[in-house]
Amino acid sequence: MSKPQHMLVVGGGIGGLAAALALAKQGVRVTLLEQADQIGEIGAGIQLGPNAFAALDALGVGENARKRAVFTDELIMMDAVDASVVGRFAVGEAFRQRFGGPYAVIHRADIHTSILEGVQQSNLITFQTSTKVVKIEQDAHGVTATDQNGQTYTADAMVAADGVRSVARETFFGDAPRVSGHVVYRAVVPVADMPADLRVNAPVVWAGPNCHLVHYPLRGATEYNLVVTFHSRHEEEWSVTDGSKEEVLSYFQGIHPRPRQLLECPKSWRRWATADRNPIPRWTVGRVTLLGDAAHGMLQYLAQGACMAIEDAVTLGEALKACDMDVESAFQLYEESRIPRTARVVLSAREMGRLYHAQGVERLVRNQLWEGRTPERFYDALEWLYGWRAEKSLAQPRQTDALVV
């Protein structure tokens, strides 16, 4: 392939915006296709580890995010059955020194805006909203996306950041999302409606049998993000709908009154029946590659979905630069750099969900895992995740020396 002059990005979420910005920084003209009527983001809060800030800094929008984020003091896990402390780890100065960045929480709309501000400063990126891509075709000369109205968009290559239900993933790989059976309810509540004894400057996980609750402050601690998760009694399909307080209460009968009081706080809920993606060994077919949830949709238990998408975008830009803008070579290097890492996160998130939702003897084992663990041991265990840097994002050739005996 020749050096790309123009690329399509499908999807205007966090990953799509980050991809557009990363491509523009390499001098590529980008058309971003978004199915919604306007570029924006819904949802509640998300967590950002130091790896996310390293990626945001590489895109030039790290300070945009920092001014909107809440920097937390600790990470805390509680036992939702007896309200005992399972583990708590400081993420203050020592954490920042170790990983080169903070741990923070932020409203999803605010991190989206932080990247969008960078995108809007580029004269190489144009938006096409109300554009739902329904068909993708390619040949030796380029790639063409067709929207719901039959309008076509052609470019040299495409980055598909179109989510768990990716048209590109379905077109070129044909595998279905893996519905987890775990249902997530999310809400944002004003600080005045938050129980005073739970207004903690930390992401707090209350781990219970087949369920858990999470809360943390947002927007200068003027409101709190509240997330509850449970194993559904019913067969679920991936969906986002309005939630029912009665349904939530029915799944949290056996937990301590202290976390259970949180269920009375929201005025309304949004309900997600969650899904992830089984890792696959390729993301690229010809001139099209996947990014974000389209490539590696994951469950929420490591709080890394958005972080991985932003890392993807930065790595793609670095791969293009390293390959002198040769798309074929860059897409291959991007895959080699990202697939093992994101697959580890996908699989680790599944296991973390099991830990969160342990019951019986497994619950007792979980509660002993962090006993006596120093902050340094905690940091060592997370080095693989939080230690990511843009300058070290590309895969290195594997050693092929013969074994000497």
RAMO-V159164 format. One record per pair of residues at least 6 apart in sequence whose C-alpha atoms are under 7 Angstrom apart, sorted by the first residue. I is the first residue (numbers start at 0). J is the second residue. Records with the same first field share a line. If there is no record, write none. Layout:
# RAMO-V159164
I: J, J
This chain:
# RAMO-V159164
0: 325, 326, 327
1: 325
2: 324, 325, 326
3: 27, 155, 326
4: 27, 28, 155
5: 27, 28, 29, 154, 155
6: 27, 28, 29, 30, 154, 155, 156, 157
7: 29, 30, 31, 154, 156, 157, 158
8: 15, 19, 29, 30, 31, 32, 157, 158, 159, 160
9: 15, 31, 32, 33, 158, 159, 160, 161
10: 31, 32, 33, 159, 160, 161
11: 31, 32, 33, 38
12: 40
13: 111, 305
14: 160, 291, 308, 309, 312
15: 160
16: 114, 115, 118
17: 114, 309, 312
18: 312
19: 29, 124
20: 58, 118
21: 58, 312, 313, 316
22: 316
23: 29, 123, 124
25: 316, 320
27: 123
28: 123, 124
29: 123, 124, 125
30: 124, 125, 126
31: 125, 126, 127
32: 126, 127, 128, 130
33: 127, 128, 129, 130, 131
34: 128, 129, 130, 131
35: 128, 129
36: 128, 129
37: 128
39: 108
40: 107, 108, 111
41: 107, 108
42: 107
43: 106, 107, 185, 186, 187, 224
44: 104, 105, 106, 107, 224
45: 104, 105, 106, 107
46: 103, 104, 105, 302
47: 102, 103, 104, 306
48: 101, 102, 103, 385
49: 98, 99, 100, 101, 102, 385
50: 385, 386, 387, 388
51: 306, 309, 310
52: 61, 100
53: 388, 389
54: 309, 310, 313, 389
55: 61
57: 313, 389
58: 313
60: 113, 114, 117
63: 113
64: 110, 113
67: 105, 109, 218
68: 103, 104, 105, 218
69: 103, 104, 105, 217, 218, 219
70: 101, 102, 103, 104
71: 90, 102, 103, 200, 201
72: 89, 90, 91, 200, 201
73: 87, 88, 89, 90, 201
74: 87, 88, 89, 90, 201, 202, 203
75: 86, 87, 88, 201, 202, 203, 204
76: 84, 85, 86, 87, 203, 204, 205
77: 83, 84, 85, 204, 205, 206
78: 84, 85, 205, 206, 207
79: 205, 206, 207, 254, 255, 258
80: 207, 253, 254, 255
81: 255
82: 255
85: 366, 369
86: 369
88: 374
90: 102
95: 101
98: 385, 386
104: 217
105: 217
106: 217
118: 124
130: 146, 147
131: 146, 147
132: 144, 145, 146, 147
133: 145, 146, 147, 166
134: 144, 145, 146
135: 143, 144, 145, 167
136: 142, 143, 144
137: 143
140: 155
141: 153, 154, 155, 156
142: 153, 154, 155, 156, 157, 286
143: 151, 152, 153, 154
144: 151, 152, 153
145: 151, 152
156: 286, 287
157: 286, 287, 288
158: 287, 288, 289, 290
159: 167, 288, 289, 290
160: 289, 290, 291, 293
161: 293
162: 291, 292, 293
163: 176, 292, 293, 296
164: 293
165: 293
168: 293
171: 284
176: 274, 275, 276
177: 274, 275, 276, 277
178: 236, 237, 273, 274, 275
179: 273, 274
180: 230, 231, 234, 235, 272, 273
181: 228, 229, 230, 231, 272, 273
182: 228, 229, 230, 231, 271, 272, 273
183: 226, 227, 228, 229, 270, 271, 272, 273
184: 226, 227, 228, 242, 268, 269, 270, 271
185: 225, 226, 227, 268, 269, 270
186: 224, 225, 226, 265, 267, 268, 269
187: 222, 223, 224, 225
188: 222, 223, 224, 264, 265
189: 221, 222, 223
190: 220, 221, 222, 223
192: 264
193: 264
199: 215
200: 215, 216
201: 215
202: 213, 214, 215
203: 213, 214, 215
204: 211, 212, 213
205: 211, 212, 213, 258
206: 212, 355, 356
207: 254, 355, 356, 357
208: 356, 357, 358
209: 229, 230, 356, 357
210: 228, 229, 230, 356
211: 227, 228, 229, 355, 356
212: 226, 227, 228
213: 225, 226, 227
214: 223, 224, 225, 226
215: 223, 224
216: 222, 223, 224
217: 223, 224
229: 250
235: 272
236: 272
237: 272, 273, 274
238: 271, 272
239: 270, 271, 272
240: 269, 270, 271
241: 268, 269, 270
242: 268, 269, 270
243: 268
274: 298
275: 296, 297, 298
276: 295, 296, 297
278: 295, 342
280: 338
281: 334
282: 288, 289, 294, 334
283: 289, 330
288: 330
290: 308, 311
291: 307, 308, 311
295: 341
297: 304, 345
298: 348, 349
299: 348
300: 348, 351, 352
301: 348
311: 337
313: 389
314: 333, 389, 392, 393
315: 333
318: 329, 332, 333, 393
319: 325, 326, 329
322: 328, 329
332: 394
335: 394
336: 392, 393, 394
354: 365
